[in-house]
């Protein structure tokens, strides 16, 4: 007989990988950086896929090569993107900050070509700028308490190009803004500009961050396009934003943990349990059973990997 898991079962005993300082940074600042999360070989491999997809879709859609380009639900776009959802150096950290009852809400690749120098004349993150300040969430926003957004999601960013210089298209985050009332009654931002952090990092760096953080991007005045990948992890009782269900071809060959992260249930398409589903249906996304969360068993037997992969 299947066992319905209690809320406490969504967490494992003790942290898998996160250090006390990383936990403090994630909770207080809202983000933590993991340098050298990817090897140069993995970075080159992912850039090759990005370049191939960018060229194909720009040509098919007759898009301006100087315009920013994005693909959503990249887990369905290429197997190499799909393999990143349970990266052995990153997934343990995600479990440490989100628990095991999680799935992918969104996955996307972003390409931002160099911009004209005049882009630097725009006020960073202004409403009429090329990339206004915002925090991630659905239309109509998250429910808030005194203007503060609850902890709903952690997102992983993989930065694949050199962002070490100012105005290279790097993301900027407002440190600690996940803990404050973000706007006044007129819709004006309330954060202190002194809390803006430009995330200037080397290729292969990952960032795990709370998407309630207010963020924007700097103009890309470098000589190369900024290329990065993003994966958003949420609790499984929330709906994804990039997909309803992944296609069979995407799921074929995936491990049980990958299937969970891609939104599948251990029992396949049967989404209900209970003695009489016709009169007392209970969604297994809401009341998961053991086989629905293979990530729990994975976490209980986790051992750190010795080197980046």
N, C-alpha and C positions, 0 to 999 in steps of 0.2 A: 504494500500500500504506500502511496506517495505521502510525504509529510509536508504540510503547509509550514513554511518558515516564519518565525516570529521576527519583528522588527530588529531585535538585537542580533539576529543571525546575519544581518547585512554588514556587520563589522567583524574583523578578525582580531585575535588577541595580540595586542602590541603592534607597533609599526613594522612594515616589511623593509622599507629602505630609507624613508625620510628621516633626516636628522632633526634634533630639537631646534637648531637654528633655521633650517629650511621651513619647519612647521611654523615657527614664529613669523618668518617673513611672509609665508602664505596667508596666515591669519591676520597679521597686522598690516602689512604692505599690500597684500592681495596678489602677489606674484613671486615666483622663485625661478631663477635661471639655472640651467644644467649645462655647463660648458662641455664641449666634446661629446655630446650625447650621440652624435653620428660620426662615423669615420669619414675621411675624405673620399674613400671609395663609394660609400653609401650616398654621400652628398652628390657625387658625380652621377651616380646611377639615377637618382631622383630628378636631378636637373635634366638629364637626357629625356626622361619621360615627360617632364613639363614642357620642354622645348618641342617635342614631337606633337603633343596634344595642342599646344598653343598654335603652332604653325598650321596644323590641320584645320582647327576650328576657325582661326582667323581667315584662312583661305575660303572655307566653305561658306562663311557668313559675310565675307567681304568687309572685314573689320579693319579699322585704322591700326597699323602696327604700333603707333605711338600712344594708343589709348590703353588704360589699365584693362586687364583681362582676368576673369575668374571662372572657374568651373566648380560647381557644387556637386555634392555626393560623389566625391572622387573615389570612394571605395568601390564604386561600380565602374569607374572609368579605366582603371588599370590595376592588375594584381599587385604591383609593387606599392601602390598607395594603400591597398587593402592590408598588406602585411604590416603596415605601420601602426595599426590600431592596438596591437598587443606587443609593441616593442619592449624587449626585456629590460631595458634600463628605465623606461618611462611608465609602463603599466603599473609596476609596484607603487610608484609615487601617486598615481591616479587613485589606486585602491586605498592608499593611506589617507587621501584627502576626501574621497567620495564614498568609500565602502565598496562592497562587491555587487550590490544589486543595481548595476549600471548598464548603459548602452550608449551607442553613438547617437547624438542628436543631429549633428551636422559634420560634414567633412568638406574642405574646399582648398583649392590651390589658388594662390594670388600671384599675379605677375604685374609689376609696376615699372614700366619703362622710364628712362630718364625724362625729365621735364625741363621746359625752358627756365632760364634763371629768374624770370619774372614771377614764377610761382612762389618764390621766397618772399615776395612782397605781400602776399596774403597773410592775414593774421592766422596763426596756428589754430586749427580746429574751429574757426568761425563758422557761423551758420551758412554764410554764402561762400565758403572756401571749397576747395576741391575735395576735402574730406573732413566734415564737421565732427566735433566731439560727440560721442554717444556711448552708451553701454548696450551690450547685446541683450535682446529680448524680443518677445513677440509683439506684433501690432497690439496696441492698447496697453502694452507694458505688463510688468509683473505686478502682483499685489504687493503693497508696501506697508510698513509699519512706521509711522511718523516720517514717511518719505524715504526710509531705508529699504533697499531691496533684499529679500532673504537670499540665502545661499542656495542657488538652484543648479549651478553648473560650474564645472572646471573645464577649461580649454587648454589643449596642448598645441603649441606652435613649434614648428621646426623651421629654423632660418637657414637657408641654403646658400646665400650670397653674403658678401662682405658688407656689414652694416656698421662698421666701427667708426666711420666718420659722420660728423654732423650733416644733416640734410641728405641722407642717402636713402630716404624712403622708409626709415625705421619706424616702428610703432612707438608712440608715446603713451604712457599710462599715468594716471593721476594716483599717486601712491595713497593707499588708505581710503579711496573714494567709495569703496564698497560698504563702508561703515557709516557714511554720512547721508543726510538728506541732500540730494544732488541738485535739485532745482527749487527756485522760489515759486510763488503762485503765478508769476508772469512768464515762467519757463526759462528764467535765466540761471546759468550755472552758479553754484555756490562754493565751488572748491577754491582752494588757495593756489594760485599759479606757481608758488614755490614748491608745490608737491608734484609738479609735472616731471616725469622721468623719461628721457629719451633712451630707448633700449638699443644701445650700440653694441653689437655682438659680432663675433666671428662666425663664419660658416660652420654648420654642425651644431650650433647651440640650440637647445630647446628651452622653452618657457612654459611653465604651468601657471595658469592665472585664473582668477575669478572673473567671469565675464561681466559681473556687475561693475567692475572697474570702468570708470570713464576713460576713454581712449580715443586717439586719432592717429594720423601718420604724418611724418614730415615730408616735405617735397623731396623728390628724388633728383638731386643735382649731381649725382655720381655719373660715371660713364657707362654704367651697366644697369640692367633691369634688376629690381628686387624680386626674388623668388622665394616663396615660403608655402608651407602647408599648415592647415589648422584642423584640429579634431576636437569637437565639443562632446563632453561626456555628461550625461544627466542620469537621474534615477529612472528606472524602467517603467514607472507608472506615469511618466510624462510622454507626450507624443513627440516623435522626431519631426524635424522641419524640412529635411531634404528628401524624405521618402515615406511611404506607408509601410510597404514590405519590399525588401530587396528581391530582385529576380533570381530564379533558380540558378542561372549561370554564375551569378555573383556568389552564391552560397556554396556552390559545388567545391568540394575539396577543403572547405574551412574546418578548423578544429572546433570542438565544442565551445571553447572560450570565445573564439572569433564569432561563432554563430550567435552567442549571447550578445556580444557587443554590437552585432549587426541587427539586433532586435528580435531574434528568433526565440521561441520557447523550446524547452527540451522535449516536450511531447509533440513537436511539429505544429500543425495548424490548429490543433485542439486548444482553444484559448480559455476553456472553462474547467472548473472542477466542482466538487460537491456531489452529494448523493443523487440529486435530481436536477441536472442542468436546465431542464425545460422550465422549472418553476423557481429554481434557486441558483441561477448562474453567478459565478464569481470569476472575474477576469484573473488569469494567472499573472498578468502584469501587476495586478493590485495585490493578489495573494499568491506569491510564487511558491512552487514546490521545489524539492531538492534538485530535481533534474533540470530545472529552469535556470539555475545559477551555478554552472560548472566553475565559474570564477572563484567561488568560495572554496572548493576543494583545491584549486590551483594555489590560492593564497595560503592555505593551511600547510602546504608542502613546499612553499617558495624557498628558493635558495638564490642569493644574488649572483649575477653573472660577473665574471672576473674582469672583462674588458668590454669596451664599446663594440657594438655590432652594427 
